[in-house]
Amino acid sequence: MINGLRRFLLDDNGLTSVEYALLLALLFVASLGAWQALGFNVPMGKVNQVANFMH
């Protein structure tokens, strides 16, 4: 396990599509939180439509 963690931390390859997808999902969630914190109405129907499209 330690060797696997070491390989992961020392890996200098570029990001994979999975990592890009995780980053995009994180940015999406952060954007929703910021949008709601500012008091804007987030249309949840559109959010559900995007979530269903990604599955």
C-alpha positions in Angstrom: 0.0 0.0 0.0 2.8 2.4 0.8 4.4 1.7 -2.5 1.2 2.3 -4.4 0.7 5.6 -2.6 4.3 6.6 -3.4 3.8 5.7 -7.1 0.6 7.8 -7.1 2.3 10.8 -5.6 5.3 10.6 -7.8 3.3 10.0 -11.0 4.1 12.8 -13.5 1.8 11.8 -16.3 -0.9 14.2 -17.3 -4.5 14.1 -16.1 -6.7 11.3 -17.3 -10.3 11.8 -18.5 -11.5 10.5 -15.1 -9.6 13.1 -13.3 -10.9 15.8 -15.6 -14.4 14.6 -15.0 -13.9 14.7 -11.2 -12.5 18.2 -11.5 -15.5 19.3 -13.6 -17.9 17.8 -11.1 -16.2 19.5 -8.2 -16.3 22.9 -10.1 -20.0 22.3 -10.9 -20.9 21.7 -7.2 -18.8 24.6 -6.1 -20.6 26.8 -8.6 -24.0 25.7 -7.4 -23.0 26.5 -3.8 -21.7 29.9 -4.7 -24.7 30.7 -6.8 -27.1 29.7 -3.9 -24.9 31.6 -1.4 -25.3 34.7 -3.4 -29.1 34.3 -3.2 -29.8 33.4 -6.8 -32.5 30.9 -7.6 -31.0 27.7 -9.1 -33.5 25.9 -11.3 -33.2 22.4 -10.0 -34.9 21.0 -13.1 -32.0 22.0 -15.2 -29.5 20.6 -12.7 -31.3 17.3 -12.7 -31.4 17.3 -16.5 -27.6 17.8 -16.6 -27.0 15.1 -14.0 -29.2 12.6 -16.0 -27.3 13.5 -19.1 -24.0 12.6 -17.5 -25.1 9.1 -16.5 
